[in-house]
Every structure is written in C-alpha cells, then in structure tokens.
Amino acid sequence: QVQLVESGGGLVQPGGSLRLSCAASGTIFNIDTMGWYRQAPGKQRELVAALSSISTKYADSVKGRFTISRDNAKNTVYLQMNSLKPEDTAVYYCNVFRGATILGSWGQGTQVTVSS
C-alpha cells in the first residue's frame, strides 16, 4: 500500500496562492490516477483535482485556479492553488486510485485557511 504525506498548507489571504506537496512512498504505476481531495467543516470529502497519464480533471469550483502536477522522479504530486477564496478553506488530502479503488492510506492532510 502507498503511504502519502501532505504538506504546504497554511493561512493565506483571499486572492493569494499556496503550493501543496504530496510525498508518496511505494510505487505509483502509470495506469494509476493521483488526486487531491479536500474536506471542509460539515461537508464530505470531495475530489478537486485528478491527474492520470491520459487526462487532467478539476472540480468546477477550482477550475482555472488550481493546477495539479506530478514529479515521477521524486514520487511527488503538487497542487498549485491561485486566486484562493474563503470557500477553499479545508483540509487537503492526496491519494492514488485505480478505477474506483483508493490504493493509498489516508494521511492527516494539510490545513488550508483562506481568510483576511
């Protein structure tokens, strides 16, 4: 099983930027999809960005503002977040999945707070 550790969160003003990192231990195969998820207070965890060898997808709420990328040599996936809004406030998690199956263990995530 893949272990993942998220980092890079913090407090940022509306309109600001953050870059989240997710370091993975274990092998990530080319057929697998890397994803960033977030969970806001009182809400379910949602997938906000996904990256596979054939496609890149974003939730409508973050489209045009967030960019997911991957460094295979470092076994790391990133989430560049620009033009942040208060509604982006959440704990952000990364994971890897194949089809509908989550392959990694859920970590503690990294807190992103957007507030002035």
C-alpha positions as CSV (number, residue, x, y, z in Angstrom):
1,Q,0.0,0.0,0.0
2,V,1.1,3.6,-0.7
3,Q,1.7,6.0,2.1
4,L,1.3,9.7,1.5
5,V,2.3,12.8,3.4
6,E,0.8,16.2,2.6
7,S,2.5,19.5,3.3
8,G,2.4,23.1,2.3
9,G,-0.8,24.3,3.8
10,G,-1.2,27.4,5.9
11,L,-3.0,30.7,6.3
12,V,-3.4,32.9,3.2
13,Q,-5.3,36.0,2.3
14,P,-8.1,35.9,-0.3
15,G,-6.5,36.1,-3.8
16,G,-3.3,34.6,-2.5
17,S,-1.5,31.4,-3.6
18,L,-0.2,28.2,-2.0
19,R,1.6,25.2,-3.3
20,L,0.8,21.8,-1.7
21,S,3.1,18.8,-1.9
22,C,2.3,15.2,-1.5
23,A,5.2,12.8,-1.0
24,A,4.4,9.1,-1.7
25,S,6.2,6.0,-0.6
26,G,5.8,3.0,-2.7
27,T,5.4,2.6,-6.4
28,I,2.9,4.7,-8.4
29,F,2.1,2.9,-11.6
30,N,1.5,4.7,-14.9
31,I,-2.1,3.4,-15.0
32,D,-2.9,5.0,-11.6
33,T,-4.5,8.3,-11.0
34,M,-3.2,10.9,-8.5
35,G,-5.8,13.0,-6.8
36,W,-6.2,15.9,-4.4
37,Y,-9.2,15.9,-2.1
38,R,-10.5,18.4,0.4
39,Q,-12.9,18.3,3.3
40,A,-14.4,21.5,4.7
41,P,-16.2,21.6,8.1
42,G,-19.6,19.9,7.9
43,K,-19.0,18.6,4.4
44,Q,-17.9,15.3,2.8
45,R,-14.5,14.9,1.3
46,E,-14.5,15.8,-2.3
47,L,-12.1,15.3,-5.2
48,V,-10.9,18.6,-6.5
49,A,-8.1,17.6,-9.0
50,A,-7.0,14.4,-10.7
51,L,-4.1,13.5,-12.9
52,S,-3.5,10.4,-14.9
53,S,-1.4,9.5,-17.9
54,I,-4.3,10.3,-20.2
55,S,-6.3,13.2,-18.6
56,T,-6.3,16.0,-16.1
57,K,-9.6,16.9,-14.4
58,Y,-10.7,19.6,-12.0
59,A,-13.8,20.3,-10.0
60,D,-15.8,23.2,-11.3
61,S,-15.2,25.1,-8.1
62,V,-11.4,25.2,-8.7
63,K,-11.2,25.1,-12.5
64,G,-8.9,27.8,-13.8
65,R,-7.4,28.5,-10.4
66,F,-5.7,25.2,-9.3
67,T,-3.1,23.1,-11.2
68,I,-2.2,19.5,-10.4
69,S,1.2,18.2,-11.4
70,R,3.5,15.3,-10.8
71,D,7.2,14.7,-10.5
72,N,7.7,11.0,-11.1
73,A,11.4,11.0,-10.1
74,K,10.6,12.4,-6.7
75,N,7.3,10.4,-6.3
76,T,5.6,13.6,-5.5
77,V,2.4,15.3,-6.7
78,Y,1.7,19.0,-6.3
79,L,-1.3,21.3,-6.2
80,Q,-0.7,24.9,-7.2
81,M,-3.5,27.0,-5.8
82,N,-4.0,30.5,-7.1
83,S,-6.7,33.2,-6.6
84,L,-7.7,31.5,-3.3
85,K,-11.2,32.1,-1.9
86,P,-12.5,31.7,1.6
87,E,-14.6,28.8,0.4
88,D,-11.4,26.9,-0.4
89,T,-10.7,26.6,3.3
90,A,-10.5,22.9,4.1
91,V,-8.1,20.1,5.0
92,Y,-6.5,18.9,1.8
93,Y,-5.5,15.3,1.2
94,C,-3.8,13.4,-1.6
95,N,-4.3,9.8,-2.7
96,V,-3.9,7.4,-5.6
97,F,-6.6,5.4,-7.1
98,R,-7.2,2.9,-9.8
99,G,-10.8,2.9,-11.1
100,A,-13.0,3.3,-8.1
101,T,-10.5,1.8,-5.7
102,I,-8.4,4.0,-3.4
103,L,-4.9,2.5,-3.1
104,G,-3.2,4.7,-0.6
105,S,-3.7,5.2,3.1
106,W,-5.3,8.5,4.2
107,G,-2.9,10.8,5.9
108,Q,-3.6,13.6,8.2
109,G,-3.8,16.1,5.4
110,T,-2.7,19.7,5.4
111,Q,-4.9,22.6,6.5
112,V,-5.6,25.5,4.1
113,T,-7.2,28.5,5.6
114,V,-8.2,31.5,3.4
115,S,-9.1,34.5,5.5
116,S,-8.3,38.2,5.9
